[in-house]
Amino acid sequence: MSALDGSSNDDDLATDATSRAAIAVLGGTGLIGSSIARAFLDVGHEVIVLARHDVDRHRAPLLAGATLVLGDAREPSTLERVLDGVGHVVSALAAPHPAASASDPLAQFDAELPVLLDLLERVAARGGIGFTYLSSGGAIYGDVDELPVNEEAECHPVSPYGVTKLAAERYVLMAARRREVPVRILRVANAIGASQTHRTGQGVIAALLHGAQTGTAVRLFGDGSSIRDYVDVADVATAAVALSALDRPALVVNVGSGVGHRLDAVVHLVEEVTGAAIKVEQAPTRPTDVRSITLDVSRLCGLMEWHPRTLRKSVEDTWAQWCAWRDDARLVTS
């Protein structure tokens, strides 16, 4: 039976009972975390979201029905309260993006590893709790010779962000080996979705759509030949739910579309969808930018039914939602 199959037998019913345990999503007001929380809610889980900041109005509907705890995962009493009674933890905590990490590698380290180590220890001590860690499907591999890249490829990250993510993965896998924590590491491609902001320094799709909507110039790095794998955040959430239910001690899985897109082609696609000419400001390639990356999703396809949206479909859906939000805002102010 696939992870998403609706049929059941006695073993499946036991698995289903376990899968309905409460889920804690750390960083659950972010782009990926909020979508994962929604996906778990939609299949009947109780969901507790821990975040430092309240949810914004665009992501609030995704968390309808979840328990939102505002606090810091570095605070032991807060973390213990969130972990109480849960059967699975998803770590979607925010960290500085690759370019920002270059100027302050220690900030990247401090933002991610101490809280992760403490979290893993607390999860292991409680026993019987599964753990999903959201890693990077681009920065962690670095520049590779052959695309698409599978999970067995050597990782040579080119940014402190990628180095830290790789170290985090090693600690997660060590928890699986030494403490028998069932873990899933999701190496996520460039996630896109309607609630992504253009201001974070991540998400070229959001930046391009903002440029199309406002007429402001979009700064792009490189000559347009770089290649990226894009995946809809809703598909990432579907994968997170399905993989959490599998009876496996440890999984490292690429979560992407398996299709690479040149940056200049992405610009043209967004122009086609929006009908707007986008002003582009070219900037030199940054040393923290991976040249090209496309993920091999064969392992994921062997674990679940995997039919991700095309990039065009995701851009169309995102643009339609942005236009709806814009029209709603105009109605409110008119």
Protein Blocks (a to p, Z undefined) as FASTA:
>chain_A
ZZkbcbdcfklmmmmmmmmpccddehilbmklmmmmmmmmmnopacddddfbdcdfklmm
mmgoiacddddfklmklmmmmmgopabdcdfbdcddfklmmmmmmlmmmmmmmmmmmmmm
mmmmngoiacdddddfklmnopafbdcddfkbccddfbfklmmmmmmmmmmmmmmmmnop
acddddddddddfklcfklopajklmmmmmmmnopacddedjhlaccddddfklmmmmmm
mmmmpccfbdcddddehpacdfklmmmmmmmmnopacddddddddfklcfbdcddfklmm
mmpccddddfklmmmmmmmmmmmmmmmmmmmmZZ
